[in-house]
Amino acid sequence: MRLFSPSLLNRIAPFSSLLISKQRQTLRSKTFLLRSNRVFGSDSSIRSESEKRANVMAVVEEASPSRRFWNEVKRKEANFALLSPFVVALASGGLETDVFKIYVQQDVYFLKAFARAYEMAEECADDDDDKTTISTLKNAVLDELKMHNSVLLGWGVDPAKETTVANPATTRYCDFLIATASGKLDSGKGPGKIATPFEMTKIAAYTVGAMTPCMRLYAHLGKELEIFLNQEENASHPYKKWIETYSAKSFEDSARQIEELLDKLSISLTGEELDVIGKLYQQAMKLEVDFFHAQRRIHSSVVPLAQYLNPKSKLILFSDFDLTCTTVDSSAILAEIAILTAQKADLADGGPGKSLGDARASWNDLSTLYTEEYEQCIETLLPSEEVSGFQYDKLYKGLKLLSEFERRANARVIDSGLLRGINVEDIKKAGERLILQDGCRSFFQNLVNLKQKRDLDIHVLSYCWCADLIRSVFSSVGCLDHLSIHSNEFSYEGSLSTGEILRNMESPVDKLEKFKSLISTVCSTTKNDHMSVYIGDSVGDLLCLLHADIGIVVGSSASLRKIGEKFGVSFVPLFPAVVNKQRQLDKDEVPVWRESSGVLYTVSSWFEIHAFLLGQ
């Protein structure tokens, strides 16, 4: 079980706002800096410098609307585009020529709409430099259109006589773009007669805001796909020219040019008008993602995984809870509730109110001791010499030492009596207001929808001291009835905790035993194939991650990587791995997500997991 560090406990206080405030934003502001922090083995000075750099970058990007808008959609929509069947197959080189031909034909409609929108934006701009920039960008689009036409001619298709009809996704984006350039916003409702140059400039800003995400997304995709041109097996990649076009410095320069133009046009706008551009940016990005997903493949695709799997096979999804799903470790939350409970009891008895400081000091002592002993334990279990290859048996033996340490740490918490007297209703309130990682809530909600269509089991395996907290979280998400929670439990007398913990899951070994038991039950009750996916973020998840058919690491735990790499575990970014599996499928091979191979797949967010497993 992960115990919070003293710095984490101090920074989450006062936690009473979580119990009494109706404003989630209040809690968000108090806990923002807790995101992605490991609660043990952390160096506060390093973390402080990291936070300073992050804050500086946040200030810089806050001053740039284009960067802010991109950052708001990058982790979600950009991943949905990157992990679309079309882009994955294009990256693998196995995309059917006929499918790519249709894509180019559809993209011609896009480019024509872009050229027309640039013309309209140029007419609205009142600054000569802005007009020149827009004209330059328009000429780049016309050059791109010429390239597309030459590709079509190479296939024996005369662009002048082309009769292909734009598909619905293409039409929606083109109509949206031209409507925006015409000043028609909110489903065609325009601003009325545009009488002043400033109002004209505002329309130019709106138009550029609707065009910028497409440019930035293509530059992003080009860079992500560029690595596949450098692989030996892709020396003659069939889509080399496409990838080189959008990964080139010249295209990146064009993307930055339109972003700088958007920033300049936004300077004189009000906050409300900037919000309009932000909404246009998001809408344009969603329409662009729809466009990629509308390009239908002829052959099978490994993404989304839920569609690739045999409909009769069972999908079993496992997830950790603390800092995998949440932004704050549950031990810190429960500790803060315990501290406030002690304070309320003291005041109710007419005492001087010293219990708050005493309880906090006791928790800090426990936390300090935990951190020191944890670091010592980690150093003890690491091999003294470099290992050759993946050494699972040695890793398992080392993590058994960690398991013994975790049990001793939990025993100290129980013996302290600090968890005594907590009201279960306070725990439930905390769970209802607990902030989850971006994308986690929508992932589980969509996962529940999938459960209605295919054979799917969902399990949460957690060290959390109190499963009631987890139940409250997933109840607020609307998923509680569709998943199984395996965790520790508080013991209660009435509605108040006794201070005892029913210790069901305390260590990496405990998690693995439960994982194996659940898999064994599936194997004994069904003859169909199954695939297991485990999502985790810490050392406590390592054994389960390695035993699952697909182990996905979310977050950036230094301890997890340090231990894993010392025992030969490989951490591979998910997208290149998916492309490699697609390449196997393109060769009529069966992609293998092999159990206990020593390979784990890393992701940047829950949105990436969503795109991989469930699709758009």
Protein Blocks (a to p, Z undefined) as FASTA:
>chain_A
ZZddfklmmmmpcfklmmmpcbfklmmmmmmmmgopafehiafklmmmmmmmmmmmmmmm
mmmmklmmmmmmmmmmmmmmmmgmklmmmmnopacfklmmmmmmmmmmmmmmmmmmmmmm
mmmpcbfklmmmmmmmmmmmmmmmmmmmmmmmmnopafklpcbdcdfklmmmmmmmmmmm
nopaghhiagbjafbfklmmmmmmmmmmmmmmmmmmmmmmmmmmmmmmmpmklmmgfklm
mmmmmmpmklmmmmmmmmmmmmmmmmmpcfklmmmmmmmmmmmmmmmmmmmmmmccfbdc
fbdfklmpcfkbccdddddfehmlmmbdfklmmmmmmmmmmmmmmmmnopnolmmmmmmm
mmmmmmmmmmmmmmmmmmmmpcfbdcehjafklmmmmmmmmmmmmmmmmmmmmmnommgo
iafklmmmmmmmpccdehklmmmmmmmmmmmmmccddddddfbfblklmmmmmmmnopmm
mcccdddddddehjbcehiacdfbfbfklmmmmmmmmmmmmmmmpcbdcddddddfbfkl
mmmmmmpmbdcdedjdfklmmmmmmnopacddfklmmmmmmmmmmnopacdddehklpac
ddfbfklmmmmmnoZZ
